[in-house]
Amino acid sequence: ALSYAFCWGVGTTLTKLALSEISATTLLVIQLISSVLFLAIACYIKTRQLPFSLAALKQGIAGIFEPALA
């Protein structure tokens, strides 16, 4: 649990530092692309199917609001 809190804190700090150099929209796109690539690679390594069904997309639609609310 301590390592999770450390990673969260480091991520927040690095995001604030990055925002002083890049625009918020560019940083959002970079973060979203990198997270999707990481999850796709993790699914490939674990030989699991990517969750790109209509039901999975409906469940994830609320995630669109998360960057704007954060």
KANOR-V563386 format. One record per pair of residues at least 24 apart in sequence whose C-alpha atoms are under 10 Angstrom apart, sorted by sequence separation. I is the first residue (numbers start at 0). GAP is how many residues later the second one is. D is the distance in whole Angstrom. If there is no record, write none. Layout:
BEGIN
i->I gap->GAP d->D
i->I gap->GAP d->D
END
This chain:
BEGIN
i->31 gap->35 d->10
i->27 gap->39 d->8
i->27 gap->40 d->10
END
